[in-house]
Amino acid sequence: MARRENVLNDIAAELSKKHSIKTQVVASDLGLLEGCEKVFTATIGLNVGLFIAAAGFGTSGP
């Protein structure tokens, strides 16, 4: 899960091929209510074995 869908699709394809698993990409900003709702809706009825939140963070100061 992250906002850059193209990067997620590349990673998902690599994981699917390497490990013979099914992946589903959901590009979303979890800092927004709409983003959380998008994830919830996309995963209704799924048995999620692993959830990866690929969020970055920033720093400021010295």
mmCIF file of the N, C-alpha and C atoms, coordinates in Angstrom:
data_MODEL
# 
_entry.id   MODEL 
# 
loop_
_atom_site.group_PDB 
_atom_site.id 
_atom_site.type_symbol 
_atom_site.label_atom_id 
_atom_site.label_alt_id 
_atom_site.label_comp_id 
_atom_site.label_asym_id 
_atom_site.label_entity_id 
_atom_site.label_seq_id 
_atom_site.pdbx_PDB_ins_code 
_atom_site.Cartn_x 
_atom_site.Cartn_y 
_atom_site.Cartn_z 
_atom_site.occupancy 
_atom_site.B_iso_or_equiv 
_atom_site.pdbx_formal_charge 
_atom_site.auth_seq_id 
_atom_site.auth_comp_id 
_atom_site.auth_asym_id 
_atom_site.auth_atom_id 
_atom_site.pdbx_PDB_model_num 
ATOM 1   N N  . MET A 1 1  ? 0.836   -1.155  0.000   1.00 0.00 ? 1  MET A N  1 
ATOM 2   C CA . MET A 1 1  ? 0.000   0.000   0.000   1.00 0.00 ? 1  MET A CA 1 
ATOM 3   C C  . MET A 1 1  ? 0.888   1.227   0.000   1.00 0.00 ? 1  MET A C  1 
ATOM 4   N N  . ALA A 1 2  ? 0.657   2.083   -0.938  1.00 0.00 ? 2  ALA A N  1 
ATOM 5   C CA . ALA A 1 2  ? 1.374   3.353   -1.059  1.00 0.00 ? 2  ALA A CA 1 
ATOM 6   C C  . ALA A 1 2  ? 0.634   4.185   -2.095  1.00 0.00 ? 2  ALA A C  1 
ATOM 7   N N  . ARG A 1 3  ? 1.107   5.384   -2.346  1.00 0.00 ? 3  ARG A N  1 
ATOM 8   C CA . ARG A 1 3  ? 0.422   6.248   -3.309  1.00 0.00 ? 3  ARG A CA 1 
ATOM 9   C C  . ARG A 1 3  ? 0.937   6.101   -4.725  1.00 0.00 ? 3  ARG A C  1 
ATOM 10  N N  . ARG A 1 4  ? 2.129   5.567   -4.927  1.00 0.00 ? 4  ARG A N  1 
ATOM 11  C CA . ARG A 1 4  ? 2.702   5.448   -6.276  1.00 0.00 ? 4  ARG A CA 1 
ATOM 12  C C  . ARG A 1 4  ? 2.366   4.073   -6.854  1.00 0.00 ? 4  ARG A C  1 
ATOM 13  N N  . GLU A 1 5  ? 1.277   4.023   -7.575  1.00 0.00 ? 5  GLU A N  1 
ATOM 14  C CA . GLU A 1 5  ? 0.744   2.752   -8.059  1.00 0.00 ? 5  GLU A CA 1 
ATOM 15  C C  . GLU A 1 5  ? 1.699   2.028   -9.002  1.00 0.00 ? 5  GLU A C  1 
ATOM 16  N N  . ASN A 1 6  ? 2.413   2.763   -9.846  1.00 0.00 ? 6  ASN A N  1 
ATOM 17  C CA . ASN A 1 6  ? 3.321   2.102   -10.791 1.00 0.00 ? 6  ASN A CA 1 
ATOM 18  C C  . ASN A 1 6  ? 4.430   1.335   -10.071 1.00 0.00 ? 6  ASN A C  1 
ATOM 19  N N  . VAL A 1 7  ? 4.956   1.897   -9.003  1.00 0.00 ? 7  VAL A N  1 
ATOM 20  C CA . VAL A 1 7  ? 5.988   1.217   -8.218  1.00 0.00 ? 7  VAL A CA 1 
ATOM 21  C C  . VAL A 1 7  ? 5.403   -0.021  -7.546  1.00 0.00 ? 7  VAL A C  1 
ATOM 22  N N  . LEU A 1 8  ? 4.208   0.115   -7.006  1.00 0.00 ? 8  LEU A N  1 
ATOM 23  C CA . LEU A 1 8  ? 3.552   -1.019  -6.352  1.00 0.00 ? 8  LEU A CA 1 
ATOM 24  C C  . LEU A 1 8  ? 3.282   -2.146  -7.331  1.00 0.00 ? 8  LEU A C  1 
ATOM 25  N N  . ASN A 1 9  ? 2.841   -1.806  -8.531  1.00 0.00 ? 9  ASN A N  1 
ATOM 26  C CA . ASN A 1 9  ? 2.571   -2.836  -9.541  1.00 0.00 ? 9  ASN A CA 1 
ATOM 27  C C  . ASN A 1 9  ? 3.834   -3.607  -9.906  1.00 0.00 ? 9  ASN A C  1 
ATOM 28  N N  . ASP A 1 10 ? 4.954   -2.908  -10.005 1.00 0.00 ? 10 ASP A N  1 
ATOM 29  C CA . ASP A 1 10 ? 6.227   -3.576  -10.302 1.00 0.00 ? 10 ASP A CA 1 
ATOM 30  C C  . ASP A 1 10 ? 6.616   -4.542  -9.184  1.00 0.00 ? 10 ASP A C  1 
ATOM 31  N N  . ILE A 1 11 ? 6.489   -4.092  -7.955  1.00 0.00 ? 11 ILE A N  1 
ATOM 32  C CA . ILE A 1 11 ? 6.831   -4.939  -6.809  1.00 0.00 ? 11 ILE A CA 1 
ATOM 33  C C  . ILE A 1 11 ? 5.883   -6.128  -6.716  1.00 0.00 ? 11 ILE A C  1 
ATOM 34  N N  . ALA A 1 12 ? 4.597   -5.887  -6.920  1.00 0.00 ? 12 ALA A N  1 
ATOM 35  C CA . ALA A 1 12 ? 3.606   -6.965  -6.859  1.00 0.00 ? 12 ALA A CA 1 
ATOM 36  C C  . ALA A 1 12 ? 3.878   -8.022  -7.916  1.00 0.00 ? 12 ALA A C  1 
ATOM 37  N N  . ALA A 1 13 ? 4.214   -7.594  -9.120  1.00 0.00 ? 13 ALA A N  1 
ATOM 38  C CA . ALA A 1 13 ? 4.513   -8.541  -10.202 1.00 0.00 ? 13 ALA A CA 1 
ATOM 39  C C  . ALA A 1 13 ? 5.739   -9.378  -9.861  1.00 0.00 ? 13 ALA A C  1 
ATOM 40  N N  . GLU A 1 14 ? 6.748   -8.742  -9.308  1.00 0.00 ? 14 GLU A N  1 
ATOM 41  C CA . GLU A 1 14 ? 7.967   -9.457  -8.925  1.00 0.00 ? 14 GLU A CA 1 
ATOM 42  C C  . GLU A 1 14 ? 7.681   -10.488 -7.827  1.00 0.00 ? 14 GLU A C  1 
ATOM 43  N N  . LEU A 1 15 ? 6.918   -10.087 -6.812  1.00 0.00 ? 15 LEU A N  1 
ATOM 44  C CA . LEU A 1 15 ? 6.580   -11.008 -5.727  1.00 0.00 ? 15 LEU A CA 1 
ATOM 45  C C  . LEU A 1 15 ? 5.723   -12.167 -6.214  1.00 0.00 ? 15 LEU A C  1 
ATOM 46  N N  . SER A 1 16 ? 4.759   -11.863 -7.075  1.00 0.00 ? 16 SER A N  1 
ATOM 47  C CA . SER A 1 16 ? 3.885   -12.911 -7.616  1.00 0.00 ? 16 SER A CA 1 
ATOM 48  C C  . SER A 1 16 ? 4.680   -13.948 -8.387  1.00 0.00 ? 16 SER A C  1 
ATOM 49  N N  . LYS A 1 17 ? 5.588   -13.478 -9.214  1.00 0.00 ? 17 LYS A N  1 
ATOM 50  C CA . LYS A 1 17 ? 6.391   -14.383 -10.039 1.00 0.00 ? 17 LYS A CA 1 
ATOM 51  C C  . LYS A 1 17 ? 7.366   -15.202 -9.191  1.00 0.00 ? 17 LYS A C  1 
ATOM 52  N N  . LYS A 1 18 ? 8.040   -14.537 -8.283  1.00 0.00 ? 18 LYS A N  1 
ATOM 53  C CA . LYS A 1 18 ? 9.081   -15.190 -7.489  1.00 0.00 ? 18 LYS A CA 1 
ATOM 54  C C  . LYS A 1 18 ? 8.526   -16.206 -6.493  1.00 0.00 ? 18 LYS A C  1 
ATOM 55  N N  . HIS A 1 19 ? 7.346   -15.907 -5.927  1.00 0.00 ? 19 HIS A N  1 
ATOM 56  C CA . HIS A 1 19 ? 6.814   -16.738 -4.847  1.00 0.00 ? 19 HIS A CA 1 
ATOM 57  C C  . HIS A 1 19 ? 5.508   -17.455 -5.201  1.00 0.00 ? 19 HIS A C  1 
ATOM 58  N N  . SER A 1 20 ? 5.057   -17.329 -6.442  1.00 0.00 ? 20 SER A N  1 
ATOM 59  C CA . SER A 1 20 ? 3.805   -17.956 -6.890  1.00 0.00 ? 20 SER A CA 1 
ATOM 60  C C  . SER A 1 20 ? 2.641   -17.605 -5.961  1.00 0.00 ? 20 SER A C  1 
ATOM 61  N N  . ILE A 1 21 ? 2.493   -16.303 -5.716  1.00 0.00 ? 21 ILE A N  1 
ATOM 62  C CA . ILE A 1 21 ? 1.421   -15.829 -4.845  1.00 0.00 ? 21 ILE A CA 1 
ATOM 63  C C  . ILE A 1 21 ? 0.528   -14.856 -5.601  1.00 0.00 ? 21 ILE A C  1 
ATOM 64  N N  . LYS A 1 22 ? -0.657  -14.631 -5.061  1.00 0.00 ? 22 LYS A N  1 
ATOM 65  C CA . LYS A 1 22 ? -1.582  -13.654 -5.631  1.00 0.00 ? 22 LYS A CA 1 
ATOM 66  C C  . LYS A 1 22 ? -1.388  -12.335 -4.878  1.00 0.00 ? 22 LYS A C  1 
ATOM 67  N N  . THR A 1 23 ? -1.280  -11.252 -5.624  1.00 0.00 ? 23 THR A N  1 
ATOM 68  C CA . THR A 1 23 ? -1.126  -9.933  -5.012  1.00 0.00 ? 23 THR A CA 1 
ATOM 69  C C  . THR A 1 23 ? -2.237  -9.013  -5.494  1.00 0.00 ? 23 THR A C  1 
ATOM 70  N N  . GLN A 1 24 ? -2.524  -8.005  -4.703  1.00 0.00 ? 24 GLN A N  1 
ATOM 71  C CA . GLN A 1 24 ? -3.487  -6.980  -5.094  1.00 0.00 ? 24 GLN A CA 1 
ATOM 72  C C  . GLN A 1 24 ? -2.925  -5.634  -4.666  1.00 0.00 ? 24 GLN A C  1 
ATOM 73  N N  . VAL A 1 25 ? -2.824  -4.733  -5.605  1.00 0.00 ? 25 VAL A N  1 
ATOM 74  C CA . VAL A 1 25 ? -2.299  -3.397  -5.338  1.00 0.00 ? 25 VAL A CA 1 
ATOM 75  C C  . VAL A 1 25 ? -3.448  -2.442  -5.050  1.00 0.00 ? 25 VAL A C  1 
ATOM 76  N N  . VAL A 1 26 ? -3.295  -1.679  -3.980  1.00 0.00 ? 26 VAL A N  1 
ATOM 77  C CA . VAL A 1 26 ? -4.240  -0.612  -3.661  1.00 0.00 ? 26 VAL A CA 1 
ATOM 78  C C  . VAL A 1 26 ? -3.406  0.637   -3.391  1.00 0.00 ? 26 VAL A C  1 
ATOM 79  N N  . ALA A 1 27 ? -3.404  1.559   -4.325  1.00 0.00 ? 27 ALA A N  1 
ATOM 80  C CA . ALA A 1 27 ? -2.674  2.816   -4.148  1.00 0.00 ? 27 ALA A CA 1 
ATOM 81  C C  . ALA A 1 27 ? -3.576  3.782   -3.397  1.00 0.00 ? 27 ALA A C  1 
ATOM 82  N N  . SER A 1 28 ? -3.119  4.216   -2.235  1.00 0.00 ? 28 SER A N  1 
ATOM 83  C CA . SER A 1 28 ? -3.984  5.020   -1.386  1.00 0.00 ? 28 SER A CA 1 
ATOM 84  C C  . SER A 1 28 ? -3.152  5.831   -0.401  1.00 0.00 ? 28 SER A C  1 
ATOM 85  N N  . ASP A 1 29 ? -3.668  6.977   -0.001  1.00 0.00 ? 29 ASP A N  1 
ATOM 86  C CA . ASP A 1 29 ? -3.038  7.806   1.022   1.00 0.00 ? 29 ASP A CA 1 
ATOM 87  C C  . ASP A 1 29 ? -3.756  7.535   2.340   1.00 0.00 ? 29 ASP A C  1 
ATOM 88  N N  . LEU A 1 30 ? -3.116  6.783   3.234   1.00 0.00 ? 30 LEU A N  1 
ATOM 89  C CA . LEU A 1 30 ? -3.745  6.421   4.502   1.00 0.00 ? 30 LEU A CA 1 
ATOM 90  C C  . LEU A 1 30 ? -3.810  7.584   5.485   1.00 0.00 ? 30 LEU A C  1 
ATOM 91  N N  . GLY A 1 31 ? -3.264  8.721   5.108   1.00 0.00 ? 31 GLY A N  1 
ATOM 92  C CA . GLY A 1 31 ? -3.388  9.922   5.920   1.00 0.00 ? 31 GLY A CA 1 
ATOM 93  C C  . GLY A 1 31 ? -4.729  10.608  5.729   1.00 0.00 ? 31 GLY A C  1 
ATOM 94  N N  . LEU A 1 32 ? -5.505  10.116  4.772   1.00 0.00 ? 32 LEU A N  1 
ATOM 95  C CA . LEU A 1 32 ? -6.822  10.680  4.482   1.00 0.00 ? 32 LEU A CA 1 
ATOM 96  C C  . LEU A 1 32 ? -7.903  9.647   4.750   1.00 0.00 ? 32 LEU A C  1 
ATOM 97  N N  . LEU A 1 33 ? -9.045  10.088  5.248   1.00 0.00 ? 33 LEU A N  1 
ATOM 98  C CA . LEU A 1 33 ? -10.168 9.186   5.493   1.00 0.00 ? 33 LEU A CA 1 
ATOM 99  C C  . LEU A 1 33 ? -10.566 8.458   4.216   1.00 0.00 ? 33 LEU A C  1 
ATOM 100 N N  . GLU A 1 34 ? -10.580 9.172   3.096   1.00 0.00 ? 34 GLU A N  1 
ATOM 101 C CA . GLU A 1 34 ? -10.952 8.560   1.820   1.00 0.00 ? 34 GLU A CA 1 
ATOM 102 C C  . GLU A 1 34 ? -9.990  7.430   1.448   1.00 0.00 ? 34 GLU A C  1 
ATOM 103 N N  . GLY A 1 35 ? -8.725  7.607   1.773   1.00 0.00 ? 35 GLY A N  1 
ATOM 104 C CA . GLY A 1 35 ? -7.738  6.574   1.493   1.00 0.00 ? 35 GLY A CA 1 
ATOM 105 C C  . GLY A 1 35 ? -7.987  5.316   2.308   1.00 0.00 ? 35 GLY A C  1 
ATOM 106 N N  . CYS A 1 36 ? -8.329  5.496   3.570   1.00 0.00 ? 36 CYS A N  1 
ATOM 107 C CA . CYS A 1 36 ? -8.645  4.351   4.432   1.00 0.00 ? 36 CYS A CA 1 
ATOM 108 C C  . CYS A 1 36 ? -9.898  3.640   3.938   1.00 0.00 ? 36 CYS A C  1 
ATOM 109 N N  . GLU A 1 37 ? -10.901 4.402   3.541   1.00 0.00 ? 37 GLU A N  1 
ATOM 110 C CA . GLU A 1 37 ? -12.131 3.808   3.013   1.00 0.00 ? 37 GLU A CA 1 
ATOM 111 C C  . GLU A 1 37 ? -11.857 3.027   1.733   1.00 0.00 ? 37 GLU A C  1 
ATOM 112 N N  . LYS A 1 38 ? -10.956 3.530   0.907   1.00 0.00 ? 38 LYS A N  1 
ATOM 113 C CA . LYS A 1 38 ? -10.596 2.847   -0.341  1.00 0.00 ? 38 LYS A CA 1 
ATOM 114 C C  . LYS A 1 38 ? -9.987  1.479   -0.049  1.00 0.00 ? 38 LYS A C  1 
ATOM 115 N N  . VAL A 1 39 ? -9.100  1.422   0.927   1.00 0.00 ? 39 VAL A N  1 
ATOM 116 C CA . VAL A 1 39 ? -8.474  0.154   1.311   1.00 0.00 ? 39 VAL A CA 1 
ATOM 117 C C  . VAL A 1 39 ? -9.520  -0.800  1.877   1.00 0.00 ? 39 VAL A C  1 
ATOM 118 N N  . PHE A 1 40 ? -10.367 -0.301  2.730   1.00 0.00 ? 40 PHE A N  1 
ATOM 119 C CA . PHE A 1 40 ? -11.417 -1.127  3.331   1.00 0.00 ? 40 PHE A CA 1 
ATOM 120 C C  . PHE A 1 40 ? -12.301 -1.734  2.249   1.00 0.00 ? 40 PHE A C  1 
ATOM 121 N N  . THR A 1 41 ? -12.748 -0.908  1.328   1.00 0.00 ? 41 THR A N  1 
ATOM 122 C CA . THR A 1 41 ? -13.623 -1.375  0.251   1.00 0.00 ? 41 THR A CA 1 
ATOM 123 C C  . THR A 1 41 ? -12.919 -2.394  -0.642  1.00 0.00 ? 41 THR A C  1 
ATOM 124 N N  . ALA A 1 42 ? -11.658 -2.161  -0.941  1.00 0.00 ? 42 ALA A N  1 
ATOM 125 C CA . ALA A 1 42 ? -10.909 -3.048  -1.837  1.00 0.00 ? 42 ALA A CA 1 
ATOM 126 C C  . ALA A 1 42 ? -10.638 -4.412  -1.219  1.00 0.00 ? 42 ALA A C  1 
ATOM 127 N N  . THR A 1 43 ? -10.693 -4.499  0.107   1.00 0.00 ? 43 THR A N  1 
ATOM 128 C CA . THR A 1 43 ? -10.334 -5.760  0.760   1.00 0.00 ? 43 THR A CA 1 
ATOM 129 C C  . THR A 1 43 ? -11.511 -6.480  1.409   1.00 0.00 ? 43 THR A C  1 
ATOM 130 N N  . ILE A 1 44 ? -12.709 -5.973  1.235   1.00 0.00 ? 44 ILE A N  1 
ATOM 131 C CA . ILE A 1 44 ? -13.885 -6.657  1.781   1.00 0.00 ? 44 ILE A CA 1 
ATOM 132 C C  . ILE A 1 44 ? -13.963 -8.054  1.180   1.00 0.00 ? 44 ILE A C  1 
ATOM 133 N N  . GLY A 1 45 ? -14.106 -9.039  2.035   1.00 0.00 ? 45 GLY A N  1 
ATOM 134 C CA . GLY A 1 45 ? -14.255 -10.414 1.579   1.00 0.00 ? 45 GLY A CA 1 
ATOM 135 C C  . GLY A 1 45 ? -12.959 -11.131 1.260   1.00 0.00 ? 45 GLY A C  1 
ATOM 136 N N  . LEU A 1 46 ? -11.832 -10.451 1.391   1.00 0.00 ? 46 LEU A N  1 
ATOM 137 C CA . LEU A 1 46 ? -10.544 -11.092 1.124   1.00 0.00 ? 46 LEU A CA 1 
ATOM 138 C C  . LEU A 1 46 ? -9.953  -11.656 2.412   1.00 0.00 ? 46 LEU A C  1 
ATOM 139 N N  . ASN A 1 47 ? -9.237  -12.734 2.289   1.00 0.00 ? 47 ASN A N  1 
ATOM 140 C CA . ASN A 1 47 ? -8.467  -13.271 3.403   1.00 0.00 ? 47 ASN A CA 1 
ATOM 141 C C  . ASN A 1 47 ? -7.050  -12.728 3.231   1.00 0.00 ? 47 ASN A C  1 
ATOM 142 N N  . VAL A 1 48 ? -6.771  -11.617 3.876   1.00 0.00 ? 48 VAL A N  1 
ATOM 143 C CA . VAL A 1 48 ? -5.482  -10.939 3.708   1.00 0.00 ? 48 VAL A CA 1 
ATOM 144 C C  . VAL A 1 48 ? -4.439  -11.637 4.569   1.00 0.00 ? 48 VAL A C  1 
ATOM 145 N N  . GLY A 1 49 ? -3.459  -12.240 3.903   1.00 0.00 ? 49 GLY A N  1 
ATOM 146 C CA . GLY A 1 49 ? -2.398  -12.933 4.621   1.00 0.00 ? 49 GLY A CA 1 
ATOM 147 C C  . GLY A 1 49 ? -1.270  -12.007 5.026   1.00 0.00 ? 49 GLY A C  1 
ATOM 148 N N  . LEU A 1 50 ? -1.070  -10.938 4.261   1.00 0.00 ? 50 LEU A N  1 
ATOM 149 C CA . LEU A 1 50 ? 0.007   -9.994  4.547   1.00 0.00 ? 50 LEU A CA 1 
ATOM 150 C C  . LEU A 1 50 ? -0.388  -8.626  4.018   1.00 0.00 ? 50 LEU A C  1 
ATOM 151 N N  . PHE A 1 51 ? -0.225  -7.624  4.842   1.00 0.00 ? 51 PHE A N  1 
ATOM 152 C CA . PHE A 1 51 ? -0.535  -6.243  4.481   1.00 0.00 ? 51 PHE A CA 1 
ATOM 153 C C  . PHE A 1 51 ? 0.763   -5.455  4.566   1.00 0.00 ? 51 PHE A C  1 
ATOM 154 N N  . ILE A 1 52 ? 1.146   -4.821  3.473   1.00 0.00 ? 52 ILE A N  1 
ATOM 155 C CA . ILE A 1 52 ? 2.374   -4.028  3.467   1.00 0.00 ? 52 ILE A CA 1 
ATOM 156 C C  . ILE A 1 52 ? 2.011   -2.564  3.255   1.00 0.00 ? 52 ILE A C  1 
ATOM 157 N N  . ALA A 1 53 ? 2.267   -1.758  4.247   1.00 0.00 ? 53 ALA A N  1 
ATOM 158 C CA . ALA A 1 53 ? 2.064   -0.319  4.132   1.00 0.00 ? 53 ALA A CA 1 
ATOM 159 C C  . ALA A 1 53 ? 3.423   0.282   3.783   1.00 0.00 ? 53 ALA A C  1 
ATOM 160 N N  . ALA A 1 54 ? 3.613   0.613   2.525   1.00 0.00 ? 54 ALA A N  1 
ATOM 161 C CA . ALA A 1 54 ? 4.909   1.096   2.046   1.00 0.00 ? 54 ALA A CA 1 
ATOM 162 C C  . ALA A 1 54 ? 4.976   2.612   2.128   1.00 0.00 ? 54 ALA A C  1 
ATOM 163 N N  . ALA A 1 55 ? 4.865   3.115   3.331   1.00 0.00 ? 55 ALA A N  1 
ATOM 164 C CA . ALA A 1 55 ? 4.871   4.559   3.527   1.00 0.00 ? 55 ALA A CA 1 
ATOM 165 C C  . ALA A 1 55 ? 6.279   5.054   3.816   1.00 0.00 ? 55 ALA A C  1 
ATOM 166 N N  . GLY A 1 56 ? 6.566   6.229   3.345   1.00 0.00 ? 56 GLY A N  1 
ATOM 167 C CA . GLY A 1 56 ? 7.832   6.871   3.656   1.00 0.00 ? 56 GLY A CA 1 
ATOM 168 C C  . GLY A 1 56 ? 7.615   7.892   4.757   1.00 0.00 ? 56 GLY A C  1 
ATOM 169 N N  . PHE A 1 57 ? 8.693   8.511   5.167   1.00 0.00 ? 57 PHE A N  1 
ATOM 170 C CA . PHE A 1 57 ? 8.573   9.564   6.153   1.00 0.00 ? 57 PHE A CA 1 
ATOM 171 C C  . PHE A 1 57 ? 9.656   10.593  5.895   1.00 0.00 ? 57 PHE A C  1 
ATOM 172 N N  . GLY A 1 58 ? 9.424   11.772  6.377   1.00 0.00 ? 58 GLY A N  1 
ATOM 173 C CA . GLY A 1 58 ? 10.400  12.830  6.199   1.00 0.00 ? 58 GLY A CA 1 
ATOM 174 C C  . GLY A 1 58 ? 10.938  13.287  7.540   1.00 0.00 ? 58 GLY A C  1 
ATOM 175 N N  . THR A 1 59 ? 12.056  13.953  7.492   1.00 0.00 ? 59 THR A N  1 
ATOM 176 C CA . THR A 1 59 ? 12.635  14.514  8.709   1.00 0.00 ? 59 THR A CA 1 
ATOM 177 C C  . THR A 1 59 ? 12.958  15.973  8.455   1.00 0.00 ? 59 THR A C  1 
ATOM 178 N N  . SER A 1 60 ? 13.109  16.703  9.509   1.00 0.00 ? 60 SER A N  1 
ATOM 179 C CA . SER A 1 60 ? 13.506  18.101  9.369   1.00 0.00 ? 60 SER A CA 1 
ATOM 180 C C  . SER A 1 60 ? 14.544  18.419  10.434  1.00 0.00 ? 60 SER A C  1 
ATOM 181 N N  . GLY A 1 61 ? 15.275  19.447  10.197  1.00 0.00 ? 61 GLY A N  1 
ATOM 182 C CA . GLY A 1 61 ? 16.287  19.854  11.162  1.00 0.00 ? 61 GLY A CA 1 
ATOM 183 C C  . GLY A 1 61 ? 17.617  19.160  10.935  1.00 0.00 ? 61 GLY A C  1 
ATOM 184 N N  . PRO A 1 62 ? 18.593  19.495  11.771  1.00 0.00 ? 62 PRO A N  1 
ATOM 185 C CA . PRO A 1 62 ? 19.938  18.927  11.611  1.00 0.00 ? 62 PRO A CA 1 
ATOM 186 C C  . PRO A 1 62 ? 20.019  17.452  11.990  1.00 0.00 ? 62 PRO A C  1 
# 
